Amino acid sequence: MSIFKRNVSKKRWEGREIDPDEILLDATNLPKFDQSQFEGRLEKPLKKSTVVTTGVIFMVVLLAFAVKISLLQIEQGTSYALKSAANSLRQTIIFPERGVIYDRNKILLVSNSSSEKNNEFAKRTYAPIQGMAHILGYIRYPAKDSNGFYYQDRYEGLDGVEKIYNTALAGKNGLKIVEVNAHGEIEAESPGQLEPPKSGVNIVLSVDSRLQSKLYEITKDLALEIGFDGGAAAIMDITNGEILAAVSYPEYDSGVMSDGTNSIKIKNFINSTQKPFLNRVISGLYTPGSILKPFVALAALKEEIIDPKKKILSTGSIAVQNPFDPKKKSVFKDWKIHGYVDMREALAVSSDVYFYEIGGGFEDQIGLGIEKIEKYLRLFGFGETLEGNPLLNKTGSIPSPAWKKENFEGDPWRVGDTYNTSIGQYGFQVTPLQVVRAVAAIANGGTLMSPTLLKINELEASQYLQTLPFTEEQVRIIKEGMRLAVTAGTAKALNIPEVSVAAKTGTAELGIYKKFVNSWIVGFFPYEKPRFAFAVIMEKGPYDNTVGGLYVMRKLLEWMAVHTPEYLIESEK
């Protein structure tokens, strides 16, 4: 029923039009509206309070912007200006002039040179003098990263004098202001400096480059001819410790190593089995052999266990009862039969039997024993370093019961070990610099010096003296024995007319099968009034070879007589 009614209502409106006046303002009534009161209008004006509120808000925001701009422009303008300038200005390093190096005669050995390619810091130039590499060393230059910033902001000495005295040579960096562009490239430099650089100190060495070069040449030629693996030699002033020469063969190239660009040569140095980076004078460790005998003899005199005139018979060997097998005897051989020899003669002919007996004892001859042998050898600097001296940084080793326990656990110390230690064999290890220092102490009458590569004065030298506990007579006996070795013993090759020499030879056997030897010669000159001590070792040569360190020293002395005769003159003291 309800559905029917809705349909009737719907039909009632169908077909009827709607007039405009039914939905719009009645035009006839429009004049009746009070237009001053906006009657007849559909829009309505904003209230005054709304307009005022909106205006206030706008003014506040505008004022805030104005204040902020004022702060940026007026109060912080200077700060932002500086920050802006800093974006284009940069502090950069002014590298100082690195100190140059001279030899004792003021011959320039290391200098500085600049190039157009790199004018920010100078490169080192090493004089083309053979044999100088291990003394001078080499450096690492300042270096930049990919952004142009220095991560290595100074020269760094890596070996030799360049390393030992790096602080003095380096100086101090300075600072300056430069203007850079967006790529970090320098556009302009400030004419002033924030901090001026301080140049490094120039150094004068004690080394004579003429002597150094010739000694290296002789050592090198002999090594190549005979087949030695290497060689080392040192000459030291016995009055102040100045080193006149310190040769280590083979050597590297200081210029190549500093430059660092020749990778082929550098690789060859690194891979060489001859170890060219090893400074054999200060870091090479060698078995001393018979060159140790003068020091053992001096200890025996100090302990008064033998009269230097007492003669001991060498028939070529001695035999002692084996405590672990009574049926057997242990035989210790001499290198030849010497007959009866006293202390001076034993030094001259290098009798092993004589030193077996005064070292370890035999029959009625009392021996020093290993404890006293070690004690006196340490007095001469063997097995020791010297605090504050970078040249004596290797201890080496002196055989002892404690040393044997550490290296041969479970094997007790035997008298035979003492015998072998007495002649510089067994586990003995020394550096050539330790040796020349000890020989100098004999030559100067018992004063142990501190070796140096710098030319020094008497006041500086006196700070490094160590007086040893030996009498003048005791030292004189050893010196006479060493002189006898030159005039009638194993070092007769040094009996030359140009200068009187005292010396001691040594041959140290190497390896289990003893197929190789180290050949030593040590001594001092002139004999009557000594000035210089020397030590030469030719490393790992053929066992049957008879030419070694002795040959090197003879050739050098003959050359010195012609080219540097001033060194062969007797001391005035």
C-alpha positions in Angstrom: 0.0 0.0 0.0 2.9 2.3 1.0 4.6 1.5 -2.3 1.5 2.5 -4.2 1.4 5.9 -2.4 5.1 6.7 -3.2 4.5 6.0 -6.9 1.5 8.4 -6.9 3.5 11.2 -5.4 6.3 10.6 -7.9 3.9 10.8 -10.8 2.4 14.0 -9.4 5.7 15.9 -9.9 6.6 14.4 -13.2 6.2 16.7 -16.2 6.3 19.9 -14.0 9.0 22.6 -14.7 10.7 24.6 -12.0 10.8 28.4 -12.5 13.9 30.4 -11.7 12.1 32.4 -9.1 11.6 29.3 -7.1 15.3 28.9 -6.6 16.7 32.4 -7.0 16.1 35.7 -5.2 12.7 37.0 -5.9 13.5 40.0 -8.1 10.3 41.7 -7.2 11.2 41.6 -3.5 14.8 42.8 -4.0 14.0 46.5 -3.6 12.5 45.8 -0.2 15.9 44.6 1.3 18.0 46.9 3.4 21.2 46.8 1.4 23.1 48.9 4.0 22.7 45.9 6.2 23.7 43.5 3.4 20.1 42.0 3.2 19.7 40.0 0.1 23.4 39.1 -0.2 24.8 35.6 0.3 28.6 36.7 1.2 29.6 38.1 4.5 32.6 40.4 5.3 35.5 39.4 7.6 35.4 40.6 11.1 37.8 43.5 12.0 39.4 41.4 14.8 40.2 38.7 12.3 42.0 41.1 10.1 43.9 42.6 13.0 45.0 39.3 14.3 46.3 38.2 10.8 48.2 41.4 10.4 49.9 41.1 13.8 51.0 37.5 13.0 52.4 38.6 9.6 54.4 41.5 11.2 55.8 39.2 13.9 57.1 36.8 11.3 58.5 39.6 9.2 60.2 41.0 12.2 61.8 37.7 13.0 63.2 37.4 9.5 64.6 40.9 9.8 66.3 40.2 13.1 67.8 37.0 11.9 69.2 38.7 8.8 70.6 41.4 11.0 72.4 38.9 13.2 73.9 37.1 10.2 75.0 40.3 8.5 76.1 42.5 11.3 77.0 40.4 14.4 78.3 37.2 12.7 79.3 38.7 9.4 83.0 38.7 10.3 82.9 35.1 11.5 81.3 33.9 8.3 83.7 36.0 6.2 86.7 34.3 7.9 85.1 30.9 7.3 84.6 31.7 3.7 88.2 32.8 3.4 89.4 29.7 5.1 87.7 27.7 2.4 90.3 29.1 0.0 93.4 29.5 2.3 95.4 26.7 3.7 98.4 26.2 6.0 101.2 24.3 4.3 104.6 23.0 5.3 107.9 24.7 4.5 110.5 22.0 4.5 113.8 22.9 6.0 117.2 22.4 4.4 118.5 19.1 5.6 122.0 19.2 7.0 124.8 18.1 4.6 127.4 15.6 5.5 131.2 15.9 5.1 134.1 13.5 5.7 136.9 14.5 8.1 138.7 16.4 5.3 135.5 18.4 4.5 134.9 16.5 1.3 131.1 16.7 0.6 129.5 13.3 0.9 125.8 14.2 1.0 124.2 17.4 -0.3 120.7 18.7 -1.3 119.4 19.4 -4.7 116.0 20.8 -5.9 114.3 20.2 -9.3 111.6 22.0 -11.3 109.5 18.8 -11.0 109.5 19.0 -7.2 110.4 22.2 -5.6 108.7 21.7 -2.3 111.6 19.8 -0.8 115.1 19.0 -1.8 116.4 15.6 -2.8 119.6 14.1 -1.3 122.6 13.7 -3.6 125.2 11.1 -2.5 128.7 11.4 -3.7 129.8 8.6 -6.0 132.3 7.1 -3.6 132.3 3.4 -3.2 132.0 1.9 0.2 130.1 4.7 1.8 126.5 3.3 1.7 126.4 1.7 5.2 128.1 4.7 6.8 125.8 7.3 5.1 122.6 5.2 4.9 119.5 6.5 3.1 116.3 8.3 3.8 112.5 8.4 3.1 111.2 11.6 1.6 108.0 13.5 2.6 105.0 12.1 0.8 101.5 13.2 -0.1 98.2 11.2 -0.4 95.9 11.4 -3.4 94.3 14.6 -2.0 97.6 16.4 -1.9 98.0 16.3 1.9 101.3 15.2 3.4 101.0 12.0 5.4 104.8 11.8 5.7 105.6 15.4 6.6 109.4 15.2 7.2 112.5 13.4 6.0 113.1 10.1 7.8 116.6 8.6 8.1 116.4 4.8 7.6 120.0 3.7 7.9 123.5 4.8 8.7 124.3 8.4 9.7 121.1 9.6 8.1 119.3 7.5 10.8 121.6 7.8 13.7 121.7 11.6 13.5 118.4 12.2 11.9 117.1 14.6 14.5 120.1 16.9 14.1 120.1 16.7 10.3 116.4 17.1 9.9 115.9 20.6 11.3 112.4 21.8 12.0 109.5 22.3 9.6 108.0 25.8 9.0 104.5 27.0 8.1 103.1 29.3 5.4 99.6 30.3 4.1 98.7 29.5 0.5 95.5 30.2 -1.5 94.0 27.1 -3.2 91.2 26.7 -5.7 88.3 24.2 -5.5 90.7 21.4 -6.7 93.2 22.1 -3.9 95.7 23.6 -6.4 97.8 26.5 -5.1 96.8 29.8 -6.7 99.0 32.1 -4.7 101.3 32.1 -1.7 101.5 34.5 1.2 104.7 36.6 1.1 105.1 36.1 4.8 105.5 32.9 6.9 103.6 31.8 10.0 106.6 30.0 11.2 110.0 30.0 9.4 111.8 26.6 9.0 114.9 25.8 10.9 117.7 24.2 8.8 119.4 21.0 9.9 122.9 20.8 11.3 125.8 20.0 9.0 127.8 17.0 10.2 131.5 16.3 9.8 132.4 12.6 10.0 135.5 11.1 11.4 135.7 8.9 8.3 138.3 9.6 5.6 136.5 8.9 2.3 139.8 8.2 0.5 140.7 5.5 3.0 137.2 4.2 3.0 137.0 3.9 -0.7 140.3 2.1 -1.1 139.7 -0.3 1.7 136.3 -1.2 0.2 137.9 -1.7 -3.2 140.5 -4.1 -1.8 137.9 -6.1 0.2 135.6 -6.3 -2.8 138.3 -7.5 -5.3 139.6 -10.2 -2.9 136.0 -11.5 -2.2 135.3 -11.8 -5.9 138.6 -13.4 -6.7 138.7 -16.0 -3.9 135.0 -16.6 -3.4 134.3 -15.0 0.0 130.6 -14.3 0.8 131.5 -10.8 2.1 133.9 -8.8 4.1 134.2 -6.2 6.8 137.0 -3.9 8.0 137.3 -1.1 10.5 140.1 1.3 11.5 139.8 3.3 14.7 141.8 6.1 16.4 142.9 4.6 19.7 143.1 8.0 21.5 139.5 9.1 21.0 137.4 6.4 19.3 137.1 8.1 15.9 136.4 5.7 13.1 138.5 6.4 10.1 137.0 3.6 8.0 134.2 1.1 8.4 133.8 -1.1 5.3 131.0 -3.6 4.7 131.0 -5.6 1.5 128.7 -5.9 -0.4 126.8 -2.6 -0.1 123.5 -1.2 -1.5 123.2 2.2 -3.3 122.1 5.1 -1.1 120.8 7.1 -4.0 118.7 4.3 -5.3 117.2 3.4 -1.9 116.4 7.0 -1.1 114.8 7.7 -4.5 112.7 4.5 -4.2 111.7 4.4 -7.9 114.1 1.8 -9.3 112.1 -1.2 -8.2 114.3 -3.7 -10.1 117.5 -2.6 -8.4 115.8 -2.5 -5.0 114.4 -5.9 -5.5 117.8 -7.2 -6.4 119.3 -5.8 -3.2 116.5 -7.3 -1.1 116.8 -10.8 -2.7 120.6 -11.0 -2.7 121.9 -13.9 -0.7 125.0 -11.8 0.1 122.8 -9.5 2.3 123.9 -6.0 1.1 121.7 -4.3 3.7 123.7 -6.0 6.6 126.2 -3.6 8.0 128.8 -6.2 8.8 131.0 -3.9 10.9 128.4 -3.1 13.6 125.8 -5.9 13.1 127.7 -8.9 11.6 128.2 -11.6 14.2 131.3 -13.8 13.6 133.2 -16.5 15.4 136.5 -14.8 16.4 138.9 -17.7 16.4 142.5 -17.0 17.5 142.2 -13.2 17.5 140.7 -13.7 21.0 144.0 -15.1 22.3 145.6 -11.7 23.3 142.7 -11.1 25.7 142.8 -14.5 27.3 146.6 -14.1 27.8 146.0 -10.7 29.4 143.4 -12.3 31.8 146.0 -15.0 32.7 148.6 -12.3 33.5 146.1 -10.4 35.7 145.1 -13.6 37.6 148.8 -14.5 37.9 148.2 -18.1 36.9 151.3 -18.2 34.7 154.6 -16.5 34.3 154.8 -15.1 30.8 158.3 -16.7 30.4 157.1 -20.2 31.2 157.2 -22.5 28.2 154.5 -24.9 27.4 155.1 -27.9 25.1 152.9 -28.2 22.0 153.3 -31.6 20.4 150.3 -31.0 18.2 147.5 -31.9 20.7 146.6 -32.6 24.3 144.4 -35.4 25.5 142.2 -35.4 28.7 140.3 -38.2 30.3 136.7 -38.4 29.3 134.7 -38.3 32.5 131.8 -40.0 30.9 133.8 -42.9 29.4 137.0 -43.7 31.4 138.2 -46.0 28.5 138.4 -43.0 26.1 140.3 -39.8 26.0 139.2 -36.5 24.4 141.9 -35.1 22.1 142.2 -31.4 21.4 144.4 -30.6 18.4 146.7 -27.7 17.7 146.8 -26.4 14.1 150.5 -27.6 14.0 153.4 -28.7 16.3 155.0 -25.7 17.9 157.3 -27.2 20.5 158.0 -25.2 23.6 156.6 -21.7 23.5 156.2 -18.9 26.1 153.4 -16.4 26.1 154.9 -14.0 23.5 155.8 -16.9 21.2 152.4 -18.5 21.7 150.7 -15.3 20.5 153.2 -15.1 17.6 152.6 -18.6 16.3 149.0 -18.8 17.6 149.5 -22.0 19.6 146.2 -23.6 20.5 147.7 -26.0 23.1 149.2 -23.1 25.1 145.7 -21.4 25.3 144.0 -24.7 26.1 146.2 -25.0 29.1 145.9 -21.4 30.5 142.2 -21.4 29.7 141.0 -24.7 31.0 144.1 -26.1 32.8 146.1 -29.2 32.1 148.2 -31.4 34.4 150.3 -28.9 36.6 149.1 -25.8 34.7 146.2 -24.0 36.4 143.6 -22.7 34.1 141.5 -19.5 34.3 138.2 -21.4 34.1 135.2 -20.4 32.1 133.9 -17.9 34.7 137.0 -15.8 34.7 137.4 -16.0 30.9 133.9 -14.6 30.6 134.5 -12.0 33.2 137.6 -10.5 31.5 136.2 -10.7 28.0 133.2 -8.7 29.1 135.6 -6.1 30.5 136.8 -5.6 26.9 133.2 -5.2 25.7 132.6 -8.6 24.2 129.0 -9.9 24.8 128.0 -6.4 25.7 126.3 -3.3 24.3 127.2 0.3 25.2 124.3 2.4 26.4 123.8 5.5 24.3 126.1 4.3 21.5 124.1 3.1 18.5 127.2 1.6 16.9 127.4 -1.0 19.7 123.9 -2.4 19.6 124.8 -6.1 19.1 125.8 -8.1 22.1 127.1 -11.2 20.4 127.7 -14.2 22.8 130.3 -15.6 25.1 130.0 -19.4 25.7 129.4 -20.3 29.4 127.5 -23.0 31.3 124.4 -20.8 31.4 124.7 -20.2 27.6 125.1 -24.0 27.0 122.1 -24.8 29.2 120.0 -22.5 27.2 121.2 -23.7 23.8 122.0 -27.4 24.5 119.6 -28.5 27.2 120.7 -31.6 29.1 124.3 -31.4 27.9 126.7 -30.4 30.8 129.6 -28.1 30.5 132.9 -29.9 29.9 136.5 -28.9 30.1 136.7 -29.3 26.4 134.1 -26.5 26.1 136.5 -24.2 28.1 139.4 -25.2 25.8 137.4 -24.3 22.7 136.2 -21.0 24.2 139.9 -20.2 25.1 140.8 -20.1 21.4 137.7 -18.2 20.3 135.7 -21.1 18.9 132.5 -22.9 20.1 129.6 -20.5 20.4 131.6 -17.3 20.4 130.1 -14.4 18.4 131.6 -10.9 18.1 131.2 -7.9 15.8 134.2 -6.4 14.0 133.5 -3.1 15.8 133.7 -4.9 19.2 137.0 -6.4 18.1 138.6 -3.2 16.9 137.5 -1.4 20.1 139.1 -4.1 22.3 142.3 -4.1 20.2 142.5 -0.3 20.6 142.4 -0.8 24.4 145.5 -3.0 24.2 147.2 -0.5 21.9 146.6 2.5 24.1 147.6 0.8 27.3 144.3 -0.3 28.8 141.6 2.3 28.0 138.4 1.2 26.4 137.0 3.9 24.1 133.5 4.6 22.7 133.6 4.4 18.9 132.1 7.3 17.0 131.5 8.3 13.4 131.7 12.0 14.2 134.9 14.0 14.3 135.3 15.0 17.9 137.6 17.0 20.1 139.5 15.9 23.2 136.9 17.1 25.6 134.2 15.1 23.9 136.4 12.0 23.7 137.2 12.1 27.5 133.5 11.6 28.3 133.6 8.0 27.1 136.7 6.5 28.7 136.8 3.3 30.7 140.1 2.3 32.3 140.7 -1.5 32.4 142.4 -3.1 35.4 145.7 -4.1 33.8 149.2 -2.9 34.5 151.4 -1.3 32.0 153.8 -4.3 32.1 150.9 -6.8 31.5 149.7 -4.8 28.4 153.3 -4.5 27.2 153.8 -8.3 27.1 150.7 -8.7 24.9 151.8 -6.0 22.6 155.3 -7.6 22.2 153.7 -10.9 21.4 151.6 -9.3 18.7 154.6 -7.5 17.3 156.5 -10.9 17.2 153.6 -12.3 15.2 154.5 -9.8 12.5 158.3 -10.2 12.6 158.4 -13.9 13.1 155.0 -15.4 13.3 151.7 -15.9 11.5 151.4 -12.2 10.4 154.7 -11.8 8.6 153.0 -10.5 5.5 152.6 -7.2 7.5 156.3 -6.9 8.1 156.7 -4.0 5.7 159.2 -1.2 5.7 156.6 1.6 5.4 155.3 1.2 9.0 155.8 -1.1 12.0 152.7 -3.1 12.8 151.6 -5.4 15.7 148.9 -8.0 14.8 147.1 -11.2 15.5 145.7 -13.5 12.9 142.7 -15.7 13.3 141.0 -18.5 11.3 137.5 -19.5 12.5 136.2 -22.8 11.1 132.5 -22.8 10.1 129.8 -25.4 9.9 129.7 -29.1 11.0 132.0 -30.2 8.2 134.3 -27.2 8.4 134.4 -26.6 4.7 134.5 -22.8 5.1 136.5 -20.4 7.2 136.4 -16.8 8.3 139.8 -15.1 7.9 140.7 -12.4 10.5 143.5 -10.0 11.0 143.6 -7.5 13.9 146.3 -5.2 15.2 147.5 -1.6 15.5 150.1 0.8 14.1 152.7 2.3 14.4 153.9 -0.2 16.9 156.3 2.1 18.9 153.8 4.9 19.4 150.4 3.5 18.3 147.7 5.7 16.7 145.2 3.3 15.0 143.8 -0.1 15.6 142.3 -2.3 12.9 140.2 -5.4 12.4 139.5 -7.1 9.1 137.4 -10.2 8.4 136.8 -12.0 5.1 133.6 -14.0 5.5 133.0 -17.6 4.6 135.8 -18.4 2.2 137.1 -21.8 1.0 138.8 -23.9 3.8 142.0 -24.5 1.8 142.5 -20.8 0.9 145.5 -19.1 2.4 144.7 -15.5 1.3 142.4 -13.5 3.5 142.3 -10.6 5.9 146.0 -10.4 6.1 146.2 -9.6 2.4 143.6 -6.9 2.6 145.5 -5.1 5.4 148.9 -5.3 3.7 147.5 -3.9 0.4 145.9 -1.0 2.3 149.0 -0.1 4.3 151.1 -0.1 1.1 148.5 2.2 -0.5 148.5 4.5 2.6 152.2 4.9 2.5 151.8 6.6 -0.8 148.5 8.4 -0.6 147.8 9.0 3.1 151.3 8.9 4.8 150.1 11.2 7.6 148.4 8.3 9.2 151.6 6.2 9.4 153.5 8.7 11.5 154.0 7.8 15.1 151.9 9.5 17.8 153.5 12.5 19.5 152.2 11.2 22.9 
